[in-house]
Amino acid sequence: MELQYRKGYFPDSVAQCMGTVGVAILVFS
């Protein structure tokens, strides 16, 4: 159960992180 939770949570966290970085790149470029 813990593995399923982490598997579902980790990619979402990474997606949010990459999305934030993408926005920052667009703003600063």
C-alpha positions as CSV (number, residue, x, y, z in Angstrom):
1,M,0.0,0.0,0.0
2,E,2.8,2.4,0.9
3,L,4.5,1.6,-2.4
4,Q,1.3,2.4,-4.4
5,Y,1.0,5.7,-2.6
6,R,4.6,6.7,-3.2
7,K,4.3,5.5,-6.9
8,G,1.3,7.8,-7.3
9,Y,2.6,10.7,-5.3
10,F,6.2,10.8,-6.6
11,P,5.5,11.3,-10.3
12,D,2.9,14.0,-9.5
13,S,5.4,15.8,-7.3
14,V,8.0,15.6,-10.1
15,A,5.5,16.9,-12.6
16,Q,4.7,19.9,-10.5
17,C,8.4,20.6,-10.0
18,M,9.2,20.4,-13.7
19,G,6.1,22.6,-14.4
20,T,7.3,25.2,-12.0
21,V,10.8,25.1,-13.5
22,G,9.3,25.4,-17.0
23,V,7.4,28.5,-16.0
24,A,10.5,30.0,-14.4
25,I,12.5,29.4,-17.6
26,L,9.7,31.1,-19.6
27,V,9.7,34.1,-17.3
28,F,13.4,34.6,-17.1
29,S,14.1,33.9,-20.8
